[in-house]
């Protein structure tokens, strides 16, 4: 890393860890613990940036000599004219409800990222659009039975079994998985 800083990913997400490792970045993982509900606002883009920033700042406070990368992904769907954020499901019924909402529709995936280092900070968000095919109740139940939806915003993982239900993606695929790699590379190049 430029500047000789050690790099910390302030996220326990295995998907973010895989994407960051694929970039060739050596890093350690120190998950941030913030009150996500208290930081959620009506605008999904602001929520994603705010959560990423607070996670990065929380870990940086204990590691002021490092580059800390915070991230958060928000899934949002327009329901009755209102952009509604779809969180991680609370149980299997909630997962079925969320997947039922996404079925046959296009939704937004916004990943906020904050890179904090001793001499600066860069906070940004990337947005992608994902369209799902119409899913039957049986398909939804079978996907939930894999356990995959339970720890993911929007109750699905693009890198897993949900991929077969996605008919189109507009924007960065890596963003949908959890980390906008190209934009993050730009941010890391700015560190001195």
C-alpha positions in Angstrom: 0.0 0.0 0.0 1.2 3.4 -0.9 2.4 5.4 2.1 3.3 2.2 4.0 -0.1 2.0 5.7 -1.6 -1.2 6.8 -5.1 -1.8 5.4 -8.1 -2.7 7.5 -11.5 -3.8 6.1 -14.1 -2.7 8.6 -16.5 -5.4 7.5 -17.1 -9.1 8.3 -18.7 -9.7 4.8 -17.0 -12.6 3.1 -18.0 -11.1 -0.3 -16.2 -7.8 0.4 -13.2 -9.8 1.7 -13.1 -11.9 -1.5 -13.4 -8.8 -3.8 -10.7 -6.9 -1.9 -8.4 -9.9 -2.0 -9.0 -10.2 -5.7 -7.7 -6.6 -6.1 -4.4 -7.8 -4.7 -4.7 -5.8 -1.5 -3.2 -7.2 1.7 -5.5 -6.4 4.6 -6.8 -7.5 8.0 -10.5 -7.6 9.0 -11.8 -5.7 12.0 -15.6 -5.5 11.8 -17.2 -2.3 12.8 -20.1 -2.2 15.2 -22.5 0.7 14.6 -26.2 1.1 15.2 -27.4 0.7 11.6 -31.0 1.5 12.4 -30.0 4.8 13.9 -28.1 5.8 10.8 -30.7 4.8 8.2 -32.5 7.6 6.5 -35.1 7.7 3.7 -32.6 8.2 0.9 -30.8 4.8 0.2 -27.8 6.5 -1.3 -27.3 8.7 1.8 -27.9 5.7 4.0 -25.2 3.6 2.2 -22.6 6.4 2.4 -23.5 7.3 6.0 -23.2 3.6 7.2 -19.9 3.1 5.3 -18.4 6.3 6.8 -19.5 5.6 10.4 -18.1 2.0 10.1 -14.7 3.3 8.7 -14.5 6.0 11.4 -15.3 3.6 14.2 -12.5 1.3 13.3 -10.1 4.2 12.4 -10.6 5.6 15.9 -8.8 2.5 17.3 -6.3 2.3 14.4 -5.3 5.8 13.4 -2.2 4.7 11.6 -4.1 2.6 9.0 -6.1 2.8 5.9 -9.6 1.7 6.9 -12.2 0.7 4.3 -15.8 0.7 5.4 -18.7 -0.5 3.3 -22.4 -1.0 3.3 -24.8 -2.2 0.7 -28.4 -1.0 0.5 -31.1 -2.7 -1.7 -34.0 -0.4 -2.6 -37.2 -0.9 -4.5 -39.9 1.5 -5.5 -43.1 0.5 -3.8 -46.2 2.6 -4.4 -44.0 5.5 -5.5 -41.7 5.4 -2.5 -38.1 4.2 -2.6 -38.1 1.5 0.1 -35.0 0.0 1.6 -35.0 -3.8 1.9 -32.8 -4.9 4.8 -31.4 -8.3 5.7 -34.4 -10.6 6.5 -35.3 -11.3 10.1 -36.5 -14.8 9.4 -37.5 -17.1 6.5 -41.0 -15.5 6.2 -39.4 -12.1 5.9 -37.0 -13.5 3.3 -40.0 -14.8 1.3 -41.7 -11.5 1.5 -38.6 -9.6 0.3 -38.0 -12.0 -2.6 -41.6 -11.8 -3.5 -41.3 -8.0 -3.8 -38.2 -8.4 -6.0 -39.7 -11.0 -8.2 -40.3 -9.8 -11.7 -39.1 -6.3 -10.9 -36.0 -4.0 -11.2 -34.4 -2.7 -8.0 -31.4 -0.6 -7.1 -28.3 -1.8 -5.2 -26.3 1.0 -3.7 -22.9 0.3 -2.1 -21.4 3.0 0.0 -17.7 3.0 0.7 -15.5 5.1 2.9 -11.7 5.0 2.8 -10.2 6.8 5.8 -6.5 7.2 6.2 -4.3 9.5 8.5 -4.2 12.4 5.9 -7.7 12.2 4.4 -11.1 10.6 3.8 -13.0 9.6 0.7 -16.7 8.6 0.9 -18.7 7.6 -2.2 -21.5 5.3 -3.4 -22.0 3.3 -6.5 -25.5 2.3 -7.8 -26.4 -0.6 -10.0 -29.8 -1.8 -11.2 -30.8 -5.5 -11.0 -33.8 -7.1 -12.7 -35.2 -10.4 -11.4 -37.3 -12.8 -13.4 -40.7 -13.7 -12.0 -40.1 -16.3 -9.3 -42.6 -18.9 -8.2 -43.4 -19.6 -4.6 -41.6 -22.9 -4.9 -38.5 -21.3 -6.3 -38.5 -18.7 -3.5 -38.9 -21.4 -0.8 -36.2 -23.6 -2.4 -33.8 -20.6 -2.5 -34.5 -19.7 1.1 -33.9 -23.4 2.1 -30.3 -23.0 1.0 -29.8 -20.4 3.9 -28.1 -18.0 1.5 -30.6 -15.1 1.8 -30.5 -14.8 5.5 -27.5 -12.5 6.0 -27.8 -10.4 2.9 -29.5 -7.1 2.2 -32.4 -7.8 -0.1 -32.4 -11.5 0.8 -30.2 -12.6 -2.0 -26.6 -13.1 -3.1 -25.8 -12.4 -6.7 -22.6 -14.6 -6.5 -24.7 -17.6 -5.3 -28.0 -19.3 -6.2 -29.9 -16.1 -6.9 -27.9 -15.5 -10.0 -30.1 -17.8 -12.1 -33.1 -15.5 -11.3 -31.4 -12.3 -12.4 -32.3 -11.3 -16.0 -30.2 -8.1 -16.3 -27.7 -5.9 -14.4 -27.0 -2.3 -15.3 -23.8 -1.1 -13.7 -21.1 -2.9 -11.7 -21.6 -6.5 -10.9 -19.0 -6.3 -8.1 -21.0 -3.4 -6.7 -24.0 -5.7 -6.4 -21.9 -8.3 -4.7 -20.8 -5.7 -2.1 -17.8 -3.6 -3.3 -17.5 -1.3 -6.3 -13.9 -2.4 -7.2 -13.1 0.0 -10.0 -14.2 3.1 -7.9 -12.3 1.7 -4.9 -9.1 1.4 -6.9 -9.4 5.0 -7.9 -9.8 6.0 -4.2 -6.8 3.9 -3.0 -4.6 5.5 -5.7 -5.2 8.9 -4.0 -3.7 7.9 -0.7 -0.3 9.4 0.2 
